[in-house]
Amino acid sequence: MSAQPIFPTPLQGALLAFMGSFFAGAVALLAADSMSPTAAMGLGSVVGLGAAGALGAASVPPPHGARIGLRGFAAPRLGALLLLLPIALVASEVDNAVKALWPPPDAPAVAQAAVEKLPTDTGLALLETAIVVVGLVPLVEEWFFRGVLQQGAIARYGAAGGIVFTSLLFALGHGAPGISPPSWLAAVAQALVLGLALGYARHATGSILAPALLHAGVNGLGVAALAWPHVVAIPGYNAPGAHTPLAWLAPCVLAVCAGLWLLAREPAPAAPPVESPADAERE
């Protein structure tokens, strides 16, 4: 019997991403009347992307776990992931560059909405934001995008093409509706840069644990920047300023390059071959 076809195809992946993002937004909107905006966002992500991921994972050809990346990775690669954390500031500067080229008229309103959705002004609010943004969202998004979608995209387009395609879907899913085109484009550009780093971490280690940890770390930096701007105030990131100063940005770029170089030093684990249904049944 012939091997099962690769899943998802580009169209199937795009439809799954649209479905997951749509239901995540719908659930968050419905839940906003009965819980905080932060909790509603977390619930939306778990229900929307979680359901889309579960639906997609059921159709991934065997060996399911290995193809999705349900495995660990070598401990020394934690150092490379730590070096990649400054991608948070690099992606933020991409956001700044887009806004400089095409100034968004609703920038203050978008910034205020983000603060209201991710409050850090009290201990309980900070705890809730951290649980959702650092705990739940990275796990669900990495399971869906880098686990279910990326393995199919790489099987069809190769490593570079698959990572770019998955990162585009990831970025488009972060362009919130109801904002101006410049704000939307800035959010998508920022998410695209982050998605490329997450996608490469997944590919280089063969594990979705690596991008999940990196994603949690990046989000953790963002929460800390919102909660304690008086400790470290970085213009263009968590303090007023059109751009992040080169004194901050240059070391961040060097660290990210070093992290990517360390990940690239060892060959990426080969994707397991697609098994035929008969092979899967014998196992």
C-alpha positions as CSV (number, residue, x, y, z in Angstrom):
1,M,0.0,0.0,0.0
2,S,1.3,3.5,-0.9
3,A,2.3,6.0,1.8
4,Q,-0.2,8.5,3.0
5,P,0.0,12.0,1.4
6,I,1.6,14.8,3.3
7,F,-0.8,16.8,5.5
8,P,-1.5,19.7,5.5
9,T,-1.3,21.0,2.0
10,P,-0.7,24.7,1.7
11,L,-4.5,25.3,1.2
12,Q,-5.3,23.0,4.1
13,G,-2.8,24.8,6.3
14,A,-4.1,28.2,5.4
15,L,-7.7,27.1,6.1
16,L,-6.7,25.6,9.4
17,A,-4.9,28.8,10.4
18,F,-7.9,30.9,9.4
19,M,-10.3,28.7,11.2
20,G,-8.1,28.6,14.4
21,S,-7.7,32.4,14.4
22,F,-11.4,33.0,13.6
23,F,-12.6,30.8,16.5
24,A,-10.0,32.2,18.8
25,G,-11.2,35.7,18.2
26,A,-14.9,34.7,18.4
27,V,-14.5,32.8,21.7
28,A,-12.5,35.7,23.2
29,L,-15.2,38.1,22.1
30,L,-18.0,36.0,23.6
31,A,-16.1,35.4,26.8
32,A,-15.1,39.0,27.4
33,D,-18.5,39.7,29.1
34,S,-17.9,37.1,31.8
35,M,-14.1,37.3,32.4
36,S,-11.2,39.6,32.1
37,P,-9.8,40.5,28.6
38,T,-6.6,38.6,29.4
39,A,-8.5,35.4,30.4
40,A,-10.8,35.7,27.4
41,M,-7.8,35.9,25.1
42,G,-6.2,32.9,26.7
43,L,-9.5,30.9,26.5
44,G,-9.9,31.9,22.8
45,S,-6.4,30.7,22.0
46,V,-6.8,27.4,23.7
47,V,-10.2,26.7,22.2
48,G,-9.6,28.1,18.7
49,L,-6.0,27.2,17.9
50,G,-6.2,24.1,20.2
51,A,-9.2,22.7,18.3
52,A,-7.7,23.5,14.9
53,G,-4.5,21.9,16.0
54,A,-6.2,18.8,17.3
55,L,-8.2,18.5,14.0
56,G,-5.0,18.9,11.9
57,A,-2.9,16.6,14.1
58,A,-5.4,13.8,13.6
59,S,-4.6,13.9,9.8
60,V,-0.9,14.1,10.1
61,P,0.5,10.9,8.6
62,P,2.3,8.5,11.0
63,P,4.6,8.6,12.9
64,H,2.4,11.4,14.3
65,G,4.4,12.4,17.4
66,A,7.8,12.4,15.6
67,R,6.5,14.5,12.7
68,I,4.8,17.1,14.9
69,G,8.0,17.3,17.0
70,L,6.8,15.8,20.3
71,R,10.3,15.1,21.5
72,G,13.1,16.7,23.6
73,F,16.2,18.3,22.4
74,A,19.9,18.4,23.4
75,A,20.5,20.4,26.6
76,P,23.4,22.4,25.2
77,R,21.0,24.0,22.7
78,L,19.4,25.9,25.5
79,G,22.4,28.3,25.2
80,A,21.4,29.0,21.6
81,L,17.8,29.6,22.6
82,L,18.9,32.1,25.3
83,L,21.0,34.0,22.7
84,L,17.8,34.2,20.5
85,L,15.8,35.9,23.2
86,P,16.8,39.4,22.0
87,I,14.8,38.7,18.8
88,A,12.1,40.4,20.9
89,L,13.8,43.8,20.5
90,V,14.8,43.1,16.9
91,A,11.2,42.3,16.0
92,S,10.0,45.4,17.9
93,E,12.4,47.5,15.8
94,V,10.9,46.1,12.6
95,D,7.5,47.2,14.0
96,N,9.0,50.7,14.6
97,A,10.4,50.8,11.0
98,V,7.1,50.0,9.5
99,K,5.4,52.7,11.6
100,A,8.1,55.2,10.6
101,L,7.4,54.5,6.9
102,W,3.6,54.4,7.2
103,P,2.5,56.2,10.4
104,P,-0.6,54.6,11.9
105,P,-3.2,57.2,13.0
106,D,-4.5,54.8,15.7
107,A,-1.1,54.0,17.4
108,P,-2.1,55.5,20.8
109,A,-5.4,53.6,20.8
110,V,-3.7,50.3,19.8
111,A,-1.1,50.7,22.5
112,Q,-3.8,51.5,25.1
113,A,-5.8,48.4,24.0
114,A,-2.8,46.2,24.5
115,V,-2.2,47.6,28.0
116,E,-5.9,46.9,28.9
117,K,-5.7,43.4,27.5
118,L,-2.5,42.6,29.2
119,P,-2.6,44.5,32.5
120,T,0.4,44.4,34.9
121,D,-0.6,47.2,37.3
122,T,-1.4,44.8,40.2
123,G,0.0,41.6,41.5
124,L,-3.1,39.5,40.4
125,A,-3.2,41.2,37.0
126,L,0.5,40.5,36.5
127,L,0.0,36.9,37.5
128,E,-2.9,36.4,35.2
129,T,-1.1,38.1,32.3
130,A,2.0,35.9,32.9
131,I,0.0,32.7,33.0
132,V,-1.8,33.5,29.8
133,V,0.9,35.2,27.8
134,V,4.0,33.2,29.0
135,G,2.3,29.9,29.8
136,L,-0.8,29.1,27.7
137,V,-0.3,31.1,24.4
138,P,3.2,29.9,23.5
139,L,2.3,26.2,24.0
140,V,-0.9,26.4,22.0
141,E,0.6,28.5,19.2
142,E,3.7,26.4,18.8
143,W,1.7,23.2,18.9
144,F,-0.4,24.5,16.1
145,F,2.0,26.5,13.9
146,R,5.4,24.8,14.4
147,G,4.0,21.4,15.2
148,V,1.0,20.6,12.9
149,L,1.5,23.2,10.1
150,Q,5.3,23.4,9.7
151,Q,6.0,19.7,9.2
152,G,3.6,19.7,6.2
153,A,5.0,22.9,4.8
154,I,8.6,21.7,5.0
155,A,7.7,18.4,3.4
156,R,6.4,20.3,0.4
157,Y,8.6,23.4,0.1
158,G,11.8,22.3,1.9
159,A,13.2,23.8,5.1
160,A,13.5,27.5,4.0
161,G,10.2,27.6,2.1
162,G,8.3,25.7,4.8
163,I,9.5,27.9,7.6
164,V,8.7,31.1,5.6
165,F,5.2,29.8,4.7
166,T,4.4,28.8,8.3
167,S,5.8,32.1,9.6
168,L,3.5,34.0,7.1
169,L,0.5,32.2,8.4
170,F,1.6,32.8,12.0
171,A,2.1,36.5,11.3
172,L,-1.2,37.0,9.5
173,G,-2.9,35.4,12.5
174,H,-1.5,38.2,14.7
175,G,-2.9,41.0,12.5
176,A,-5.9,42.0,14.7
177,P,-9.1,43.2,12.9
178,G,-10.5,46.6,13.6
179,I,-7.2,48.5,13.4
180,S,-5.8,50.8,10.7
181,P,-3.8,49.2,7.8
182,P,-0.5,50.7,9.1
183,S,-1.0,49.2,12.6
184,W,-2.0,45.9,11.0
185,L,1.0,45.8,8.8
186,A,3.3,46.7,11.7
187,A,1.9,43.8,13.8
188,V,2.2,41.4,11.0
189,A,5.8,42.4,10.2
190,Q,6.8,42.0,13.9
191,A,5.2,38.6,14.2
192,L,6.8,37.5,10.9
193,V,10.3,38.2,12.3
194,L,9.5,36.3,15.5
195,G,7.9,33.5,13.5
196,L,11.0,33.0,11.4
197,A,13.2,32.6,14.5
198,L,10.7,30.2,16.1
199,G,10.4,28.2,12.9
200,Y,14.1,27.8,12.6
201,A,14.4,26.7,16.3
202,R,11.8,24.0,15.6
203,H,13.6,22.9,12.5
204,A,17.1,22.9,13.9
205,T,16.2,20.9,17.0
206,G,13.4,18.7,15.7
207,S,11.3,19.6,18.8
208,I,8.4,21.9,19.3
209,L,9.7,22.3,22.9
210,A,12.5,24.6,21.6
211,P,10.2,27.2,20.0
212,A,7.7,26.9,22.8
213,L,10.5,27.8,25.3
214,L,11.8,30.6,23.1
215,H,8.3,32.0,22.5
216,A,7.6,31.9,26.3
217,G,10.9,33.7,26.9
218,V,10.1,36.4,24.3
219,N,6.6,36.9,25.8
220,G,8.1,36.9,29.3
221,L,10.4,39.8,28.3
222,G,7.4,41.7,27.0
223,V,5.4,41.2,30.2
224,A,8.4,42.2,32.3
225,A,8.9,45.3,30.1
226,L,5.3,46.3,30.7
227,A,5.4,45.6,34.4
228,W,8.7,47.2,35.3
229,P,9.6,50.0,32.8
230,H,11.3,51.9,35.5
231,V,13.9,49.1,35.9
232,V,15.0,49.0,32.3
233,A,13.5,51.5,29.9
234,I,14.4,50.9,26.3
235,P,13.2,53.6,23.8
236,G,11.1,52.1,21.1
237,Y,10.4,48.9,23.1
238,N,8.9,49.8,26.5
239,A,9.7,53.5,26.6
240,P,8.8,56.5,24.4
241,G,10.9,56.7,21.2
242,A,10.5,56.1,17.5
243,H,13.4,53.6,17.4
244,T,15.5,51.5,19.7
245,P,19.0,53.0,20.1
246,L,21.8,51.3,18.3
247,A,23.5,50.7,21.6
248,W,20.7,48.3,22.5
249,L,19.9,47.0,19.0
250,A,23.4,46.1,17.8
251,P,24.1,43.7,20.7
252,C,20.7,42.1,20.2
253,V,21.3,41.5,16.5
254,L,24.8,40.0,17.3
255,A,23.3,37.7,20.0
256,V,20.5,36.5,17.6
257,C,23.1,35.8,14.9
258,A,25.2,33.9,17.4
259,G,22.2,31.8,18.5
260,L,21.3,31.0,14.9
261,W,24.9,30.1,14.2
262,L,25.0,27.7,17.2
263,L,21.8,26.0,16.1
264,A,23.2,25.6,12.5
265,R,26.4,24.0,13.7
266,E,24.8,20.6,13.9
267,P,22.6,19.2,11.1
268,A,18.9,19.4,11.7
269,P,17.3,16.1,12.5
270,A,15.9,14.4,9.5
271,A,12.1,14.3,9.3
272,P,10.8,10.8,9.8
273,P,9.5,9.1,6.6
274,V,5.8,9.0,6.1
275,E,4.6,5.5,7.0
276,S,2.0,3.7,5.0
277,P,-1.2,2.8,6.9
278,A,-0.2,-0.9,6.9
279,D,3.2,0.0,8.6
280,A,1.4,2.1,11.2
281,E,-1.0,-0.8,12.0
282,R,1.9,-3.3,12.4
283,E,3.4,-0.9,15.1
